[in-house]
Amino acid sequence: MVSNPFREGAARHTGPGVADQLLRSSMLAAEARYFPGSRTRVIVRADGPLPPDASSALAPSLAAAAAMFSTGRDMFSAGPPTSGSGRADLADMVSPRAATSRTLVFAVAATAPDPGSAVTQECDGGPRCAMYDLCRTLPSTPDDDLTLAAIASLPQRQRTAVALLATAVAELDRSVTVEFRGRAGTDHAALSRAQAQALRTAPRDTGRRKIVTATGVLDAARTRRRTFYLECAEGDLHGSVDDTVLPQLPELIARRVTVRLEHVVSQLDSGRTPASIYRLLDVIAVDPASPGTR
C-alpha cells in the first residue's frame, strides 16, 4: 500500500485547538489533491481568500442544486427544501471535508439519504451522478460562452439548480473552479464572477417551444460534455443534450446526422432579448458515408 503522508499528518493533529484544526484541514485538502483514491470529492478553488464560513455556506447550495438536477430521483420537484427534514437530508448528501484559504473540499454521499431509495450504484441517479452531471453542465472555462448559453435550454428544474449554485458562488464574490472526482468520472468546471452573475437568475420559460428536425455535422471541437454543436447549411445550431442521447455522442462526433431538436425560447427576468437555443432530443439518422473521428 502506498504511504499517504497527508493522511498520516492529519492523524497527528486531532486536538480541539484552532492550530490543530487548521493543520488537519490543510492536510486533508492536500490529500484530496494528491491522493484522491476512490473517494468522491468536489473541490472548489477560488481566485482569492474565502471567508471562514465559506464551506458551511456553500455545502447546502451544492447539495440542493445536485438534488434538483438529478434525473434519477425526484427529491425536490418544485424547488429547494424548506423543511427541517429536507435540510437535514442535504447536510448528509454533501459535507465539508477540508478547507484552506482558497480551497474547499466536499465529500459527496454514495446514495441518497432517504431509506426508501432504491439507488445502490455509483451512477443510478444518486447524488454522486447528479453532482457529476451538474459539474459537466457548468462552463468549462471563464470564456466558455457556448456552454453558458446552452444552460437556457435545460429543463426548468435543472436551470433552477444551476441558478441556485450560481447565486451561492456570486455571494462569495470570487471566481471559482469546480472539480469533481469520483468513480462516476472526473470533470473541471468554472464560474467566473461574471458567469455566476449571469446564471444566478434562471432563464424564464416563455412557453415558446417547438420540435424541429435538422441535418448537419456534429462539430468535433464544440460537441463535448453535455452540449452539442451542429454545423448546418442553413446556420449552425447548438445547445444542451438530453440524457438519453449522451451515450451516443462519442460515436457521432464529426458525422453527418439528422436529429430531432426542441427549439426553446427563454428570457431572463431582467427582460432582456429572449434567447433562442436548442436541446438535442434524438438522433434520427446517421449518414453512413460520413467518416466520423474513428
Backbone bond lengths (Angstrom), bond angles and torsions (degrees), N, CA, C in turn:
res aa  C-N    CA-C-N  psi(-1)  N-CA   C-N-CA  omega(-1)  CA-C   N-CA-C  phi
1 M - - - 1.461 - - 1.531 109.58 -
2 V 1.339 116.50 136.10 1.457 121.16 179.87 1.522 109.59 -73.01
3 S 1.329 115.17 132.48 1.462 119.93 178.54 1.520 110.12 -67.61
4 N 1.319 115.70 140.22 1.463 121.64 179.66 1.524 107.64 -116.14
5 P 1.346 117.72 95.04 1.466 119.50 -175.25 1.523 113.10 -65.84
6 F 1.322 117.13 -27.48 1.465 119.44 -179.04 1.527 110.77 -72.24
7 R 1.334 116.34 -41.04 1.464 119.96 176.10 1.526 109.79 -64.40
8 E 1.325 116.39 -41.40 1.464 120.09 179.08 1.526 110.90 -65.09
9 G 1.335 116.56 -39.70 1.459 120.22 178.16 1.511 111.99 -65.55
10 A 1.337 116.92 -40.40 1.466 120.58 178.91 1.520 110.82 -63.29
11 A 1.335 116.31 -35.37 1.463 120.44 -179.41 1.523 112.26 -67.18
12 R 1.324 116.96 -20.66 1.465 120.19 179.82 1.526 112.61 -86.65
13 H 1.329 116.47 -6.02 1.470 119.83 -177.45 1.527 109.19 -126.77
14 T 1.316 115.51 76.99 1.465 121.07 -176.85 1.522 112.63 -112.34
15 G 1.319 116.86 7.38 1.460 120.07 -177.90 1.516 112.93 -71.82
16 P 1.337 116.94 165.46 1.470 121.47 -177.76 1.524 113.96 -80.43
17 G 1.318 117.74 -9.48 1.460 120.70 -176.35 1.515 113.15 -68.40
18 V 1.337 116.08 158.72 1.460 121.61 -178.59 1.524 110.88 -61.96
19 A 1.326 117.55 -41.75 1.463 120.81 -178.82 1.524 111.29 -61.42
20 D 1.348 116.47 -45.44 1.462 119.79 178.77 1.529 111.20 -63.33
21 Q 1.319 116.54 -41.18 1.460 120.07 -179.93 1.524 111.18 -62.77
22 L 1.331 117.19 -42.34 1.460 120.74 179.46 1.526 111.17 -66.48
23 L 1.321 116.34 -42.83 1.460 119.72 179.29 1.529 111.45 -63.93
24 R 1.329 115.86 -43.58 1.463 119.68 179.50 1.530 110.46 -63.29
25 S 1.327 116.63 -43.87 1.457 120.62 -179.85 1.523 111.20 -61.81
26 S 1.334 116.48 -41.79 1.465 120.58 179.01 1.525 111.14 -64.65
27 M 1.332 116.66 -41.06 1.459 120.61 178.98 1.527 111.36 -63.61
28 L 1.330 117.31 -41.37 1.457 120.69 -179.14 1.521 111.08 -70.03
29 A 1.332 117.12 -34.42 1.462 120.24 175.78 1.528 110.33 -64.98
30 A 1.338 116.30 -41.14 1.464 120.27 177.39 1.527 110.88 -66.25
31 E 1.329 116.59 -37.20 1.468 120.04 177.38 1.520 110.62 -61.04
32 A 1.344 116.41 -43.26 1.462 120.06 179.56 1.526 111.31 -62.32
33 R 1.334 115.76 -30.38 1.473 119.97 -179.17 1.524 111.98 -78.73
34 Y 1.320 117.91 -43.80 1.459 120.66 -171.34 1.527 114.43 -105.65
35 F 1.333 117.21 -17.59 1.461 121.29 179.15 1.532 109.24 -132.49
36 P 1.345 117.59 63.60 1.464 118.57 -176.22 1.516 113.87 -66.40
37 G 1.347 117.59 -29.22 1.460 120.75 179.12 1.519 111.07 54.74
38 S 1.327 116.54 -142.71 1.460 121.06 -179.19 1.522 111.92 -101.81
39 R 1.327 116.89 4.19 1.457 119.21 -178.69 1.523 110.29 -71.19
40 T 1.316 116.29 144.03 1.455 120.59 177.25 1.519 108.89 -89.84
41 R 1.313 115.61 123.83 1.452 121.62 -176.86 1.526 110.33 -132.92
42 V 1.306 115.51 147.87 1.458 122.38 165.47 1.519 106.14 -115.60
43 I 1.317 116.57 122.84 1.462 121.80 -176.30 1.523 108.46 -115.86
44 V 1.305 116.40 119.12 1.465 122.53 -179.76 1.522 108.10 -107.37
45 R 1.324 115.83 123.95 1.466 120.94 178.31 1.522 109.20 -118.05
46 A 1.314 116.52 132.98 1.459 122.18 -176.97 1.522 110.68 -107.85
47 D 1.340 115.45 161.16 1.461 119.98 179.76 1.524 112.68 -88.32
48 G 1.323 116.55 8.65 1.453 121.14 177.81 1.514 109.88 -164.54
49 P 1.322 117.95 173.83 1.465 120.91 -179.32 1.523 112.22 -58.59
50 L 1.328 115.24 141.00 1.461 122.26 179.19 1.520 110.04 -102.72
51 P 1.333 117.85 153.75 1.465 119.81 177.16 1.522 111.11 -66.64
52 P 1.328 118.05 157.69 1.471 121.18 -177.23 1.524 113.70 -58.92
53 D 1.325 117.49 -29.92 1.464 120.18 -177.00 1.525 112.57 -95.46
54 A 1.327 118.25 16.53 1.465 120.57 -175.21 1.526 112.19 -60.79
55 S 1.341 117.83 -41.38 1.469 120.51 -179.08 1.516 111.71 -61.74
56 S 1.335 116.36 -49.74 1.464 119.99 -177.96 1.521 111.32 -68.29
57 A 1.327 117.86 -25.94 1.461 120.42 178.86 1.521 111.81 -78.84
58 L 1.336 116.86 -35.77 1.459 120.41 -174.90 1.523 113.41 -85.95
59 A 1.335 118.28 -29.90 1.469 121.28 -175.88 1.528 113.05 -56.69
60 P 1.359 120.29 -47.80 1.468 118.92 179.72 1.520 112.99 -62.19
61 S 1.333 117.63 -34.95 1.463 120.25 179.27 1.521 111.22 -69.82
62 L 1.328 117.14 -39.75 1.465 120.30 175.08 1.521 110.87 -60.25
63 A 1.325 116.20 -45.71 1.463 120.74 -177.89 1.522 111.41 -66.52
64 A 1.327 116.97 -45.43 1.463 120.25 -178.79 1.520 110.87 -65.60
65 A 1.331 117.03 -39.54 1.460 120.07 178.74 1.522 111.02 -64.12
66 A 1.340 117.02 -42.85 1.461 120.32 178.53 1.521 111.15 -65.15
67 A 1.331 116.85 -40.40 1.465 120.59 179.77 1.518 111.03 -63.08
68 M 1.326 116.69 -40.90 1.461 120.18 179.07 1.521 111.56 -72.80
69 F 1.327 116.65 -29.74 1.464 120.34 -177.22 1.516 112.26 -76.69
70 S 1.323 116.95 -24.29 1.456 121.28 -173.90 1.519 111.54 -58.20
71 T 1.328 116.14 131.69 1.458 120.95 174.70 1.519 111.52 -94.50
72 G 1.336 117.20 -14.48 1.456 120.79 -176.32 1.511 113.87 -90.10
73 R 1.357 116.50 -18.51 1.453 119.37 -176.27 1.508 108.93 -139.18
74 D 1.296 117.85 129.79 1.458 122.19 -178.57 1.521 108.81 -90.09
75 M 1.333 116.79 67.37 1.458 120.61 -172.82 1.523 112.22 -68.66
76 F 1.326 115.39 -44.92 1.460 119.81 -179.31 1.522 106.94 -138.97
77 S 1.311 117.63 96.91 1.453 120.96 -169.74 1.516 113.29 -69.89
78 A 1.306 118.93 -31.35 1.455 120.09 -174.43 1.515 113.47 -105.70
79 G 1.310 118.13 -27.41 1.460 119.16 -176.72 1.501 110.62 175.92
80 P 1.317 117.16 -173.93 1.461 120.65 -179.33 1.516 111.36 -65.71
81 P 1.333 117.74 154.66 1.454 120.92 -175.59 1.519 112.09 -70.83
82 T 1.314 115.21 148.87 1.457 120.31 176.15 1.518 111.36 -120.04
83 S 1.322 117.17 -15.23 1.460 119.92 -178.45 1.515 110.51 -80.74
84 G 1.315 115.49 161.04 1.455 120.32 178.99 1.509 112.30 -63.12
85 S 1.344 117.74 -40.32 1.459 119.81 -179.01 1.513 111.02 -66.51
86 G 1.333 116.63 -38.14 1.461 119.62 178.26 1.508 111.55 -62.17
87 R 1.325 116.49 -41.81 1.462 119.80 179.23 1.532 110.81 -65.88
88 A 1.324 117.03 -35.60 1.464 120.08 178.45 1.520 110.39 -64.78
89 D 1.350 117.08 -41.14 1.452 120.73 177.73 1.525 110.91 -60.08
90 L 1.330 116.54 -42.45 1.452 120.27 -179.88 1.520 111.05 -64.02
91 A 1.313 117.08 -38.65 1.465 120.66 178.87 1.520 110.70 -61.27
92 D 1.339 117.27 -32.94 1.459 120.80 177.96 1.529 111.72 -76.11
93 M 1.330 117.14 -25.15 1.458 120.80 -174.46 1.528 112.45 -76.65
94 V 1.309 117.30 -46.90 1.468 122.53 -179.64 1.519 108.11 -129.74
95 S 1.313 116.86 122.64 1.462 120.05 -177.26 1.525 110.67 -129.80
96 P 1.349 117.37 139.84 1.466 120.36 176.13 1.523 110.39 -59.75
97 R 1.328 115.53 135.37 1.461 120.41 -178.07 1.521 111.61 -111.83
98 A 1.328 116.58 -41.44 1.461 120.99 -179.49 1.516 108.63 -162.02
99 A 1.331 115.49 162.90 1.461 119.47 -179.38 1.518 110.59 -156.39
100 T 1.316 114.83 145.26 1.457 122.41 166.42 1.525 106.10 -124.15
101 S 1.300 117.70 -172.03 1.464 119.29 -175.59 1.522 112.58 -64.20
102 R 1.342 117.46 -26.84 1.464 120.14 -177.25 1.525 113.64 -126.10
103 T 1.308 118.43 2.10 1.463 121.67 -175.52 1.523 110.35 -131.16
104 L 1.335 115.81 133.36 1.459 122.35 176.37 1.524 108.19 -121.50
105 V 1.317 117.11 133.38 1.459 122.13 179.45 1.524 108.51 -118.92
106 F 1.341 115.83 128.49 1.464 121.72 -178.92 1.528 109.68 -121.62
107 A 1.323 115.88 142.44 1.461 121.81 172.66 1.522 108.48 -95.96
108 V 1.332 116.18 143.27 1.462 121.94 -179.45 1.517 108.77 -114.65
109 A 1.329 116.75 129.46 1.463 121.57 -177.92 1.522 110.92 -61.71
110 A 1.334 115.73 149.61 1.462 120.70 -178.14 1.516 111.77 -69.28
111 T 1.317 116.83 -40.68 1.458 120.73 -179.27 1.511 108.56 -135.81
112 A 1.308 115.61 165.20 1.454 120.19 179.29 1.516 110.28 -65.29
113 P 1.343 118.23 148.59 1.455 120.47 -169.99 1.522 116.36 -74.90
114 D 1.343 119.24 -20.35 1.456 116.64 -174.07 1.518 110.40 -75.92
115 P 1.339 117.65 140.75 1.464 121.35 -173.12 1.514 113.73 -67.68
116 G 1.323 118.92 -17.66 1.453 120.69 -178.91 1.510 113.86 -82.33
117 S 1.336 117.45 -2.61 1.457 120.22 -176.27 1.519 111.05 -70.02
118 A 1.337 114.98 138.03 1.460 120.25 175.79 1.518 111.39 -94.99
119 V 1.322 117.20 1.53 1.457 121.64 -177.17 1.525 109.60 -74.79
120 T 1.320 117.04 121.16 1.460 120.17 -179.82 1.520 111.98 -128.89
121 Q 1.335 118.55 -15.19 1.447 120.53 -176.00 1.522 110.57 -101.14
122 E 1.330 114.75 163.49 1.462 121.56 -175.71 1.525 111.62 -59.14
123 C 1.330 118.00 -37.10 1.461 119.95 -174.73 1.519 111.81 -128.26
124 D 1.301 117.80 49.77 1.454 122.10 175.03 1.519 110.47 -109.78
125 G 1.296 117.21 34.93 1.455 120.17 177.25 1.502 114.14 92.82
126 G 1.337 119.03 6.77 1.448 121.83 179.32 1.516 112.03 -77.29
127 P 1.331 116.60 -179.37 1.464 121.18 -175.92 1.519 114.24 -56.88
128 R 1.337 117.64 -37.38 1.462 118.76 -177.34 1.523 111.48 -65.86
129 C 1.319 116.97 -41.44 1.462 119.25 178.19 1.518 111.02 -69.88
130 A 1.332 116.52 -38.90 1.462 119.62 178.22 1.523 110.63 -62.13
131 M 1.336 116.63 -41.28 1.463 120.21 178.91 1.525 110.90 -66.25
132 Y 1.323 116.48 -39.70 1.464 121.05 177.87 1.529 110.44 -62.44
133 D 1.330 116.51 -46.20 1.461 120.28 179.49 1.525 111.54 -65.36
134 L 1.323 116.32 -38.82 1.464 120.08 177.24 1.524 110.31 -60.90
135 C 1.323 116.79 -44.74 1.463 121.05 -180.00 1.527 110.45 -62.05
136 R 1.333 117.32 -42.22 1.466 120.86 -178.45 1.524 112.59 -71.79
137 T 1.319 117.11 -13.22 1.457 120.81 178.25 1.525 111.68 -86.70
138 L 1.325 117.13 -23.07 1.460 121.34 179.79 1.528 110.21 -74.79
139 P 1.337 118.18 158.51 1.468 120.32 175.87 1.523 111.04 -55.88
140 S 1.326 116.41 146.65 1.466 120.41 -179.78 1.522 111.96 -85.84
141 T 1.325 116.75 -23.21 1.463 122.20 179.57 1.528 108.55 -143.12
142 P 1.329 118.01 166.64 1.467 119.98 178.25 1.526 114.04 -63.42
143 D 1.343 118.23 -17.58 1.467 119.92 178.91 1.528 112.56 -113.39
144 D 1.324 117.28 23.01 1.468 122.13 178.97 1.530 109.03 -81.95
145 D 1.325 116.08 77.14 1.463 120.80 -175.17 1.523 112.75 -71.70
146 L 1.336 118.09 -30.43 1.461 120.21 -179.32 1.526 111.19 -64.17
147 T 1.330 116.60 -45.79 1.464 119.71 178.48 1.518 110.64 -66.61
148 L 1.318 116.83 -39.27 1.462 120.50 178.32 1.523 110.32 -58.70
149 A 1.324 117.30 -44.04 1.461 120.94 -179.95 1.522 111.64 -69.68
150 A 1.347 117.24 -35.26 1.463 120.96 -176.71 1.516 112.55 -64.63
151 I 1.316 118.00 -23.96 1.466 121.14 -179.50 1.520 111.10 -59.57
152 A 1.322 117.27 -28.25 1.465 120.61 179.63 1.524 112.70 -64.86
153 S 1.347 118.06 -19.44 1.462 120.35 -178.49 1.523 113.01 -94.93
154 L 1.324 117.92 1.55 1.463 120.84 177.63 1.524 110.62 -69.70
155 P 1.336 117.78 158.48 1.467 119.94 170.24 1.523 110.36 -57.27
156 Q 1.324 116.29 153.12 1.462 121.05 -172.64 1.525 112.52 -54.29
157 R 1.329 117.96 -43.10 1.463 119.69 -176.51 1.520 111.20 -64.58
158 Q 1.332 116.84 -38.04 1.457 119.67 178.94 1.525 111.01 -71.48
159 R 1.327 117.77 -35.50 1.464 119.67 175.15 1.524 110.42 -62.66
160 T 1.324 116.13 -40.19 1.462 120.25 178.59 1.523 110.88 -65.54
161 A 1.338 116.94 -37.09 1.465 120.61 178.18 1.520 110.84 -62.10
162 V 1.324 116.95 -44.86 1.464 120.89 178.33 1.521 110.25 -62.78
163 A 1.338 116.73 -41.41 1.468 120.48 179.53 1.523 111.31 -63.70
164 L 1.328 116.51 -37.11 1.463 120.62 179.51 1.528 110.85 -63.09
165 L 1.328 116.55 -45.89 1.461 120.11 178.92 1.527 110.80 -67.58
166 A 1.331 116.74 -40.91 1.466 120.19 179.80 1.523 111.34 -61.90
167 T 1.323 116.86 -36.87 1.462 120.38 178.20 1.521 110.94 -63.16
168 A 1.339 116.08 -43.50 1.469 119.78 179.33 1.524 111.08 -63.35
169 V 1.333 116.85 -39.78 1.467 120.39 178.69 1.522 110.63 -68.60
170 A 1.338 116.64 -41.12 1.464 120.04 179.90 1.523 111.12 -61.11
171 E 1.327 116.57 -35.24 1.465 120.02 -179.74 1.529 112.23 -70.55
172 L 1.343 117.26 -19.74 1.465 120.19 173.87 1.524 111.41 -74.44
173 D 1.346 116.22 -19.94 1.468 122.41 -178.26 1.520 110.89 57.48
174 R 1.332 115.56 42.22 1.458 122.15 176.99 1.526 109.31 -139.14
175 S 1.321 115.82 150.76 1.458 120.25 166.27 1.526 107.22 -83.77
176 V 1.333 116.62 137.72 1.461 119.82 -175.43 1.523 110.91 -132.92
177 T 1.321 114.85 158.85 1.454 121.61 164.61 1.521 107.13 -112.04
178 V 1.321 116.32 148.25 1.461 122.13 -179.86 1.524 107.43 -124.09
179 E 1.316 116.25 118.28 1.460 121.26 -178.74 1.522 109.49 -113.55
180 F 1.328 115.69 129.76 1.466 121.63 175.16 1.517 107.98 -107.12
181 R 1.341 116.47 132.46 1.461 122.53 175.61 1.514 109.17 -132.64
182 G 1.312 116.13 126.62 1.456 119.26 177.70 1.509 110.55 177.10
183 R 1.313 116.17 179.19 1.459 120.82 -179.91 1.516 111.56 -65.52
184 A 1.325 117.67 -25.56 1.460 120.38 178.11 1.518 111.39 -66.26
185 G 1.335 117.56 -25.44 1.452 121.75 -178.94 1.515 110.61 150.62
186 T 1.314 115.39 -175.88 1.461 122.31 176.77 1.516 108.23 -132.80
187 D 1.310 116.67 136.57 1.459 119.18 179.73 1.520 109.81 -153.44
188 H 1.330 114.98 151.87 1.456 121.91 176.17 1.526 108.58 -121.29
189 A 1.307 116.53 132.06 1.460 121.89 176.65 1.518 108.82 -126.98
190 A 1.312 115.65 168.23 1.460 120.79 179.73 1.517 109.56 -140.13
191 L 1.314 115.46 144.84 1.462 121.69 171.36 1.527 107.14 -137.16
192 S 1.319 115.48 102.12 1.458 119.23 174.64 1.525 108.74 -75.01
193 R 1.300 116.51 169.71 1.463 119.59 175.94 1.523 110.41 -55.88
194 A 1.334 116.16 -45.07 1.465 120.23 -177.96 1.526 111.33 -65.32
195 Q 1.336 117.50 -41.38 1.463 120.43 179.39 1.521 111.12 -65.63
196 A 1.320 116.84 -42.88 1.465 120.19 179.66 1.522 110.71 -61.66
197 Q 1.319 117.00 -41.65 1.464 120.09 178.68 1.523 110.58 -65.02
198 A 1.335 116.92 -38.54 1.463 120.44 -179.50 1.520 112.25 -67.86
199 L 1.343 117.05 -31.56 1.464 121.17 -174.30 1.520 113.81 -95.82
200 R 1.312 118.50 -9.84 1.458 119.14 -173.05 1.521 112.55 -69.54
201 T 1.307 118.39 -18.88 1.456 122.20 171.72 1.518 107.92 -105.06
202 A 1.311 117.25 112.77 1.460 120.57 -178.43 1.523 109.80 -64.18
203 P 1.346 118.33 131.56 1.462 119.74 177.54 1.526 111.20 -55.49
204 R 1.309 115.31 136.61 1.468 120.91 -178.33 1.522 109.34 -86.26
205 D 1.341 115.05 132.68 1.456 120.54 178.81 1.525 108.96 -73.18
206 T 1.330 117.04 120.04 1.463 120.58 -179.94 1.522 112.17 -81.96
207 G 1.330 117.26 -6.53 1.454 120.22 -177.36 1.515 113.09 82.95
208 R 1.313 116.61 -1.12 1.462 120.69 -179.58 1.524 108.56 -91.35
209 R 1.314 115.12 89.08 1.460 122.03 -179.30 1.523 109.53 -130.20
210 K 1.303 115.85 144.28 1.458 119.81 174.27 1.521 109.04 -153.84
211 I 1.331 115.59 155.00 1.454 121.98 179.21 1.525 108.57 -95.17
212 V 1.320 116.42 129.49 1.460 121.78 -179.60 1.524 108.70 -132.64
213 T 1.322 115.98 162.93 1.461 120.99 172.87 1.523 108.63 -116.47
214 A 1.312 115.66 152.08 1.459 120.86 179.78 1.518 108.96 -150.41
215 T 1.322 115.68 152.06 1.460 121.84 178.12 1.521 109.06 -124.89
216 G 1.315 115.52 133.47 1.454 120.02 -179.86 1.515 110.71 -176.94
217 V 1.317 115.74 -170.70 1.463 122.57 -179.18 1.521 109.07 -107.94
218 L 1.327 116.37 129.59 1.464 120.86 177.34 1.528 109.00 -74.63
219 D 1.311 115.62 111.91 1.461 121.49 -176.27 1.526 110.91 -62.80
220 A 1.332 116.31 129.90 1.465 120.75 -174.82 1.517 112.75 -69.56
221 A 1.319 117.88 -32.42 1.464 120.48 -176.36 1.518 112.38 -82.49
222 R 1.326 116.86 -29.73 1.462 119.74 -172.37 1.522 114.08 -110.16
223 T 1.322 118.48 -1.14 1.462 121.70 171.72 1.522 106.98 -98.68
224 R 1.320 117.06 104.34 1.466 120.29 -174.80 1.514 109.79 -160.93
225 R 1.327 113.99 162.62 1.460 121.43 -178.56 1.526 108.86 52.16
226 R 1.317 119.77 -114.82 1.467 121.36 -177.57 1.527 111.56 -117.93
227 T 1.329 116.75 27.64 1.464 120.71 178.72 1.527 110.19 -127.41
228 F 1.332 116.10 156.95 1.466 121.06 177.31 1.526 109.35 -126.99
229 Y 1.334 114.66 157.41 1.464 121.18 174.42 1.517 107.03 -139.97
230 L 1.333 116.12 113.97 1.461 122.51 -174.64 1.524 109.40 -108.79
231 E 1.333 116.28 117.02 1.459 121.54 177.82 1.517 108.68 -85.61
232 C 1.332 116.04 110.81 1.460 122.77 -176.50 1.526 110.05 -116.26
233 A 1.325 116.07 153.37 1.459 120.36 178.07 1.519 111.41 -63.21
234 E 1.331 116.72 -32.39 1.461 121.01 -177.70 1.519 113.10 -84.66
235 G 1.320 117.67 -5.18 1.460 121.64 -176.50 1.515 110.50 133.86
236 D 1.301 117.47 140.15 1.461 121.58 -176.03 1.526 111.75 -70.60
237 L 1.348 115.14 146.70 1.462 122.42 179.36 1.529 108.54 -125.05
238 H 1.322 116.43 146.21 1.460 118.83 176.49 1.520 109.69 -152.08
239 G 1.332 115.12 164.84 1.458 120.27 179.88 1.516 110.68 164.87
240 S 1.320 115.97 -155.05 1.464 121.58 -177.46 1.525 110.61 -92.52
241 V 1.331 115.35 168.17 1.461 121.94 -177.77 1.520 109.04 -119.56
242 D 1.321 116.52 131.16 1.460 120.76 177.03 1.527 109.82 -65.10
243 D 1.332 115.60 147.51 1.465 120.37 -176.68 1.526 112.84 -56.62
244 T 1.328 117.57 -33.44 1.463 120.53 -177.34 1.527 112.31 -69.36
245 V 1.318 117.10 -20.95 1.468 121.24 -177.08 1.527 111.84 -94.83
246 L 1.321 117.41 -23.59 1.465 121.04 -174.47 1.530 114.00 -50.83
247 P 1.353 120.48 -43.39 1.471 119.09 -178.68 1.527 113.49 -63.14
248 Q 1.337 117.54 -22.96 1.463 120.70 -177.85 1.526 113.36 -82.36
249 L 1.323 117.40 -21.87 1.461 121.11 -169.56 1.531 114.68 -57.26
250 P 1.338 120.21 -45.43 1.470 118.83 -176.35 1.526 113.72 -54.63
251 E 1.340 117.56 -35.88 1.461 120.93 -178.74 1.528 112.37 -78.48
252 L 1.325 117.24 -12.07 1.465 120.51 -174.44 1.525 113.30 -105.39
253 I 1.316 117.45 -4.09 1.457 120.75 -178.68 1.530 110.31 -59.08
254 A 1.326 116.14 132.52 1.470 124.76 178.85 1.531 112.84 68.69
255 R 1.314 117.98 13.34 1.460 120.77 177.60 1.531 110.08 -105.50
256 R 1.317 114.42 155.03 1.461 120.56 178.64 1.525 108.42 -85.44
257 V 1.317 116.39 122.92 1.462 121.38 -174.42 1.526 110.21 -133.63
258 T 1.307 114.31 156.97 1.464 121.48 168.99 1.518 106.94 -111.35
259 V 1.314 116.29 127.05 1.462 120.50 -172.12 1.524 110.97 -128.54
260 R 1.317 113.39 157.93 1.466 120.66 173.15 1.521 107.60 -103.70
261 L 1.320 116.30 127.80 1.458 122.36 -175.09 1.517 111.08 -123.57
262 E 1.318 114.83 149.79 1.459 120.33 168.02 1.526 107.22 -99.58
263 H 1.319 115.11 118.56 1.465 120.47 178.01 1.525 107.59 -87.17
264 V 1.326 115.83 117.54 1.463 121.95 -173.42 1.522 109.20 -114.83
265 V 1.315 115.98 133.12 1.463 121.13 171.96 1.521 107.13 -115.99
266 S 1.319 116.47 117.42 1.462 121.20 -179.12 1.513 109.20 -125.11
267 Q 1.332 115.09 164.62 1.459 120.17 -176.46 1.516 109.57 -145.57
268 L 1.317 116.64 137.83 1.452 121.04 175.69 1.516 109.89 -73.67
269 D 1.329 115.98 154.07 1.458 120.43 179.84 1.521 112.55 -60.63
270 S 1.319 116.67 -19.96 1.460 119.99 179.50 1.517 112.02 -69.48
271 G 1.349 116.33 -11.95 1.450 119.77 177.60 1.510 114.06 86.65
272 R 1.314 117.57 8.42 1.453 120.08 179.35 1.529 110.79 -64.04
273 T 1.310 116.53 166.15 1.460 122.37 -176.41 1.529 110.89 -51.24
274 P 1.342 118.03 131.10 1.460 120.35 -179.42 1.529 111.54 -58.06
275 A 1.324 115.32 144.37 1.463 121.20 178.84 1.519 109.56 -96.93
276 S 1.327 116.41 135.69 1.455 122.10 177.41 1.520 107.95 -105.22
277 I 1.329 116.52 119.46 1.460 120.95 -173.80 1.528 107.73 -144.10
278 Y 1.328 116.84 171.50 1.458 120.48 -173.68 1.528 111.05 -130.63
279 R 1.331 114.44 155.23 1.464 121.67 173.29 1.519 107.56 -126.49
280 L 1.328 116.26 124.40 1.462 122.00 -178.76 1.523 109.38 -77.83
281 L 1.336 115.98 114.39 1.460 121.54 -174.97 1.521 113.64 -99.34
282 D 1.344 117.36 -32.70 1.460 119.13 -173.14 1.525 109.24 -162.68
283 V 1.326 115.92 148.98 1.461 122.08 173.14 1.518 107.11 -102.69
284 I 1.325 116.33 114.40 1.463 121.28 -174.57 1.524 111.54 -83.79
285 A 1.328 116.49 -42.58 1.462 120.07 -176.84 1.520 110.07 -152.17
286 V 1.335 115.08 152.72 1.464 122.15 177.11 1.519 108.08 -125.46
287 D 1.324 116.98 128.88 1.460 121.71 178.66 1.530 108.91 -71.54
288 P 1.335 118.05 114.52 1.473 119.50 -177.28 1.521 113.20 -66.42
289 A 1.335 117.22 -17.63 1.462 120.28 -178.49 1.520 112.60 -83.69
290 S 1.352 117.11 -14.45 1.464 119.16 -179.33 1.519 109.39 -77.79
291 P 1.348 118.08 137.99 1.468 120.73 -168.95 1.512 115.85 -75.03
292 G 1.332 118.73 -34.46 1.454 120.74 -173.07 1.515 110.66 72.39
293 T 1.342 115.63 -165.29 1.468 120.53 -176.81 1.517 112.69 -106.04
294 R 1.314 118.49 0.42 1.465 120.17 -176.43 1.523 111.34 -80.20
